[in-house]
Amino acid sequence: HGTEADVPVDIAFDAILTFYFLDMFPDERLRIMIRNLSAHTSTKSLWLAADFRYSGKAWQQLLLTIMYSFFHRFAKVEAVNLPDWNHALSSAGWNLRASKTYFNNFIESTVYVRGQATL
């Protein structure tokens, strides 16, 4: 048990999978976590992510407000609103190679690669 900070230095990942995980952290904590995990990857590594996204629809904002209020209070989720996880990955050197949205653009699944790697 532990966090990404507890991963031994000599461990390297070919792929990182985060499904409905990145949205649980505030922006600054998310950036740190992505940086820590990225240190354990190579230029050929993949990052597969699926999570919520806000595309400007009122019903999405209402649902996000309800979800974050509930999970922050009862599950102790750190975030109180949806972080920009796509931006956090891009800022850490990950390049978006594929993306698909679902549920009226409220859910997004992505494939990121390090550097200039190709799929």
N, C-alpha and C positions, 0 to 999 in steps of 0.2 A: 504494500500500500504506500502511496505517496503522491507526489505531483510530478510534473514534467521536470522540475528542478532536481529531482532525485534520480533521474536516468543516469546510469554510469557513463563516464566520459568516453569509454571505448565502444559504446553501442551506436550502431548506425542503422537507420531505417531506409528501406527502399520505397516505402509508402507510409503515409500517415492518413488515417481515416477518422474523420470527426463528423459524426452524424448527430445533429441536434445537440451539439456540445458548445460550439463557439459562441452561441448566443447567451450563454450563462454568465459571461464575464464582462465587467465594465471595460471601456475602451483601453485604458492604460494597462490593466491586468492582462487583457487579451493580447496586446502588443508584446508584452514581456513573455507570455506563454508561447506565442508563435516564434519569437526570437529564440527561446530556449529549445524548443523542439526542432527548429530549423538547423540548429547547431549539430544535430544528429542526423543530417541528411547529406546526400551528395548532389552534384549537378544533374543527376539522372533520376532523382527521387520524384515521386508524385505525391500530391496532397489531394485527397478526395473529400469533399465536404458537402453536406446538405444541411440546410437550415432555413429559418424564416427570413423573409426580406420584406421591407415596406416599400410599396410602389405607389403610395399616395392615396390609397382608397380609404374612405372613412371607416368602413367595416373592419379593415385591417388594423387601423389605429385603435379602435375599440377593443378588438380581440387581443391585441398586444398589451394594452393597458390592463385588461382583466388577467391575462396570463402572467404578466410580470408582477402584478400586485399579489396574486395568489402564491406563485412559486417563491417570490422573495420572502414573503411572510411565513409560509408553511414548510418550504423545503430549503430555506436559507440560501437560495440562489443569489449570488453576489450582484448581478446586474439588476437594474431597475428599469432599463429600457433596452431596446435592441441596438447592439453595437454594429458598426459597419465592418463586419468580418471580411467582406471582399476587399475593402480598402486595406485592412490590417494585413491580409495575406500579400497583396500586391506591394505594399510598402516594405515588406520583409524580403522582397526579391522573388516572390512566386509569380509566375505568369499564367494567366487564365488561358486554357486551351479548349475547354468545352464547358457549356452551361446550358441548362434546361430548367424552365420554370414550370410549376404546377399550381393547381388550386388558385386560378386567377392571379398568377404572379406573386403569390404569398409564400411559396416554398421554392427554393432554388437548389439544384444539385450542380456541383462544379468539379472540374478536374483542373488542377494547377500543376505546373512543372517548375523546377528550379532553373534559373538562368535561361538558356536558350535550348533546353532539352526539347525533344519532340516526342509525340506519342507513338 
